[in-house]
Amino acid sequence: MEDEKRVVEMDRAVYAIIINSLLSMKNELRQQEKETDLIDKVIIKIAKAPSKKQKGIFHRKKGDSYETR
C-alpha cells in the first residue's frame, strides 16, 4: 500500500514556525538522550520541499485569493 501524500501551502512565517518547532523538539530529545532520526528526516523533507512560484504580478490580496494585473 502506497503512503498517502499531502500538500500544504504556507507562507514564510508559518514555514519558520514549523522549522523552529521541529528544531526545539530535536533539542529536547537530545537533552533526554533519545533518538532524533525521525525528526531529522522531517526537517530535511520540509527544507527540501519546493516552493510554489506564483504567475503574474501580485499586488493586492482580496479575500482568499490574489488579484493580478
C-alpha positions in Angstrom: 0.0 0.0 0.0 1.4 3.4 -1.0 1.6 6.2 1.5 -0.8 9.0 1.1 0.9 12.3 0.1 -0.3 15.6 1.3 0.4 19.1 0.1 0.4 22.1 2.4 0.6 25.7 1.3 2.2 28.1 3.9 3.8 31.5 3.9 7.4 32.1 5.2 6.2 32.9 8.7 4.4 29.5 9.1 7.4 27.7 7.5 9.8 29.4 10.0 7.5 28.4 12.9 7.4 24.8 11.8 11.2 24.5 11.3 11.8 26.2 14.7 9.4 23.9 16.4 11.0 20.8 15.0 14.4 22.1 15.9 13.2 22.7 19.5 11.7 19.2 19.7 15.0 17.8 18.4 17.0 19.7 21.1 14.6 18.4 23.8 15.1 14.8 22.6 18.8 15.3 22.6 18.8 16.5 26.2 16.8 13.4 27.1 19.3 11.3 25.2 16.7 10.0 22.9 16.8 9.2 19.1 16.3 12.2 16.8 16.3 10.3 13.5 12.7 10.7 12.6 12.7 14.5 13.4 15.9 14.8 11.3 14.1 13.2 8.3 11.1 15.5 8.7 13.3 18.6 8.9 15.2 17.5 5.7 11.9 16.8 3.9 10.5 20.2 4.8 13.7 22.1 4.0 13.9 20.4 0.5 10.2 20.9 -0.3 9.8 23.1 -3.4 8.2 26.4 -3.2 5.3 27.2 -5.5 6.1 30.0 -7.9 3.2 32.5 -8.4 2.5 33.5 -12.0 1.7 37.1 -12.9 2.1 40.2 -10.9 0.5 40.0 -7.5 -0.1 43.4 -5.9 -3.0 43.1 -3.5 -4.8 40.4 -1.6 -8.6 40.3 -2.0 -10.5 37.8 0.1 -8.7 34.4 -0.1 -7.1 35.0 -3.5 -4.7 37.4 -5.0 -5.6 39.8 -7.8 -3.3 40.1 -10.8 -2.9 43.0 -13.2 
